[in-house]
Amino acid sequence: MEPKFTSHIVKGLIIAAILVVLDLVARKSGVRVDESFIKWLPGTIMILGFTFSGWYYAKQLDGQVSFGTVFAHGFKTAAVTICMLALYTWISVKFLYPEFAEETFKNAAEQLAKEKNIMPGEVQAKATEAAKKAWILAVSGVLFLGLIFGLIGASLGAAIAKKKL
């Protein structure tokens, strides 16, 4: 009989749900994520979640796993989480919190104004372009950082899992 274990899809969706709820609570409470310890919380939750995912997978299979299978399970969990977070990020930037684009516009205008070789008319045009592409920046950040956290978490999970093979 095939041993039963919790799917990487279920674990990935749980981790993504925790992170989405954390983001919604932080935004509704008015906490500035970039100015507090909360900016480290999502990455920590991801790494711990992916590590736990691999460890628990090996435990459910009574250690009859290899490093590679545990790592693959943890990284597949990361892939599910990252996909859901990328989708949520796109929805939040485009529809839920459009002020993110306005903030991006303001920050881009300030940065461009500091440059000496840009004409004043160009500052407005380039800042507007940056605001239009704010969702690309946000989603690519989720993908890139998620992959890094996935590699770290899956590796840790595979390393700490007890293996009998």
C-alpha positions in Angstrom: 0.0 0.0 0.0 1.3 3.4 -1.0 2.1 5.6 2.0 0.0 8.8 2.3 1.5 12.2 2.6 0.2 15.8 2.5 0.4 17.2 -1.0 2.8 20.0 -1.8 -0.2 21.8 -3.3 -2.0 21.9 0.0 1.1 23.0 1.9 1.8 25.7 -0.7 -1.7 27.0 -0.6 -1.6 27.1 3.2 1.6 29.1 3.3 0.3 31.5 0.6 -2.9 32.0 2.6 -1.0 32.8 5.7 1.1 35.4 3.8 -1.9 37.0 2.1 -3.7 37.3 5.4 -0.5 38.8 6.9 -0.3 41.3 4.1 -4.0 42.3 4.4 -3.8 42.8 8.1 -0.6 44.9 7.8 -2.2 47.1 5.1 -5.5 47.5 6.9 -3.7 48.4 10.2 -1.7 51.0 8.4 1.7 49.5 9.4 4.5 50.7 7.1 6.0 47.3 6.1 9.3 48.8 4.8 9.9 50.6 8.1 9.4 47.9 10.7 10.5 44.3 11.5 7.4 43.1 9.5 9.5 43.4 6.3 11.4 40.3 7.4 8.3 38.3 8.4 7.1 37.0 5.0 10.6 35.7 4.0 10.9 34.1 7.4 7.5 32.5 7.1 8.3 31.2 3.6 11.7 29.7 4.6 10.2 28.1 7.7 7.2 26.8 5.8 9.2 25.3 3.0 11.6 23.7 5.6 8.7 22.3 7.5 7.1 21.0 4.3 10.2 18.9 3.4 10.7 17.7 7.0 7.1 16.7 7.4 7.1 15.0 4.0 10.0 12.8 5.1 8.3 12.1 8.5 5.1 11.0 6.8 7.1 8.6 4.6 9.0 7.2 7.7 12.3 8.4 6.4 12.1 6.3 3.2 13.2 9.3 1.1 16.4 10.7 -0.3 17.7 14.3 -0.1 16.6 14.9 -3.7 13.0 13.8 -3.2 12.6 15.9 0.0 14.2 18.9 -1.7 11.9 18.4 -4.7 8.8 18.3 -2.5 9.9 21.4 -0.7 10.6 23.3 -3.9 7.3 22.2 -5.4 5.6 23.6 -2.3 7.6 26.9 -2.9 6.5 26.9 -6.5 2.8 26.7 -5.6 3.2 29.4 -2.9 5.1 31.7 -5.3 2.4 31.3 -8.0 -0.4 32.2 -5.6 1.6 35.2 -4.2 2.4 36.5 -7.7 -1.3 36.4 -8.6 -2.2 38.1 -5.3 0.5 40.7 -5.8 -0.8 41.5 -9.3 -4.4 41.8 -8.1 -3.4 43.9 -5.1 -1.3 46.3 -7.1 -3.7 46.7 -10.0 -7.1 46.7 -8.1 -6.9 46.5 -4.3 -4.2 49.0 -3.6 -3.7 51.3 -6.7 -2.0 53.8 -4.4 1.1 51.6 -4.8 1.5 52.9 -8.3 1.1 56.5 -7.1 3.8 55.9 -4.5 6.0 54.4 -7.2 5.4 57.5 -9.3 6.4 59.8 -6.4 9.5 57.8 -5.5 10.6 57.6 -9.2 10.1 61.4 -9.6 12.2 62.1 -6.6 15.0 59.8 -7.7 14.9 61.2 -11.3 14.9 64.8 -10.0 18.2 64.1 -8.2 19.9 63.2 -11.5 21.7 66.1 -13.2 21.5 64.9 -16.8 17.7 64.7 -17.1 15.5 67.5 -18.4 12.5 68.5 -16.1 10.0 67.4 -18.7 11.6 64.0 -18.9 11.3 63.5 -15.2 7.5 63.5 -15.4 7.4 61.2 -18.4 9.8 58.7 -16.9 8.0 58.7 -13.5 4.7 58.1 -15.2 6.2 55.2 -17.1 7.5 53.7 -13.8 4.1 54.0 -12.2 2.5 52.2 -15.1 5.0 49.4 -14.7 4.7 49.2 -10.9 3.0 45.8 -11.0 5.8 44.3 -13.1 8.3 45.4 -10.4 6.2 44.0 -7.6 5.4 40.7 -9.3 9.0 40.2 -10.4 10.2 40.9 -6.8 7.8 38.2 -5.5 9.1 35.7 -8.1 12.7 36.4 -7.5 12.7 36.5 -3.8 10.3 33.6 -3.6 12.7 31.4 -5.6 15.6 32.4 -3.3 13.5 31.6 -0.2 12.3 28.4 -1.9 15.8 27.2 -2.5 16.9 28.0 1.1 13.8 26.4 2.7 13.8 23.3 0.5 17.5 22.8 1.1 17.1 23.2 4.9 14.1 20.8 4.9 16.0 18.2 2.9 19.1 18.6 5.2 17.3 18.3 8.5 14.9 15.5 7.4 15.7 12.1 8.8 16.4 9.7 6.0 16.8 6.0 6.1 17.9 5.6 2.5 
